Amino acid sequence: MNIKTVGQLVDEALKEIKTISADQAFENFKKEEINLIDIRENLELENEGRVENSIHIPRGKLEIYLDPNSALFQQGVLDQNKEMVLFCAGGVRSALAVKALKNMGYEKISHIDGGFGAINQSKFNIV
């Protein structure tokens, strides 16, 4: 049996997905060109804060909420015409999540290198 490690899965994902810096994400967010999606768990947001005006979708519910027929699209919370930019705490979960969403058919999708740690050191407003 050859079970891959999470490190191997992330390495494979990083070869297939788009990675952007927190500064790039901030510039695109400021211009309202992206959907900024925080996939951390509720407790992480409570303990560390969240990016103002980001959309919180825990990783475990991501594929369900990003179904094109979901309420988030129907109610205009997410805009399918904008790039989906995901982040987690450090970049592991978001890399794997972007790969999963690519498998769903998403093309305009990326994740933030370094996750919330990098975001916290950037110009984003943390609340």
C-alpha positions, 0 to 999 in steps of 0.5 A, spaced: 500 500 500 502 506 498 498 512 501 501 519 500 503 523 506 499 530 506 506 533 504 506 529 498 499 531 496 500 539 497 506 538 493 502 535 487 497 540 488 502 546 488 504 544 481 497 544 478 494 550 482 495 558 482 498 561 488 498 568 489 501 573 495 498 576 500 500 583 497 497 581 490 490 578 494 490 585 497 490 589 491 485 585 487 481 585 493 481 592 494 479 593 486 473 588 488 476 583 483 476 577 487 471 573 492 476 572 498 474 566 502 477 564 509 476 556 509 479 556 517 475 553 522 470 557 526 475 557 532 480 559 528 477 565 527 474 566 534 482 566 536 485 569 531 481 574 528 478 574 521 479 579 514 474 584 514 469 583 508 472 576 507 467 570 506 468 565 511 466 557 508 469 552 513 473 547 509 469 541 510 463 545 507 467 548 501 464 544 495 457 544 498 457 552 498 461 553 492 456 549 488 453 554 483 446 552 485 448 554 492 445 560 496 451 564 496 451 564 489 443 565 488 443 571 494 449 574 490 454 573 496 459 570 491 460 572 484 462 567 479 465 572 474 470 573 480 476 569 481 475 565 488 481 566 492 482 561 498 486 562 504 487 558 511 492 558 516 498 557 513 497 554 506 496 547 506 488 546 506 487 552 501 492 548 496 488 542 497 482 545 497 483 549 490 485 543 487 479 540 489 475 546 486 479 545 480 476 538 479 469 541 480 471 545 474 473 552 477 478 555 473 479 562 476 481 560 483 487 561 487 490 560 494 494 565 498 501 563 499 502 563 507 495 563 509 493 567 514 500 568 517 502 572 511 495 576 511 496 578 518 503 581 516 500 585 510 495 591 509 489 587 510 484 589 515 483 584 521 477 584 525 
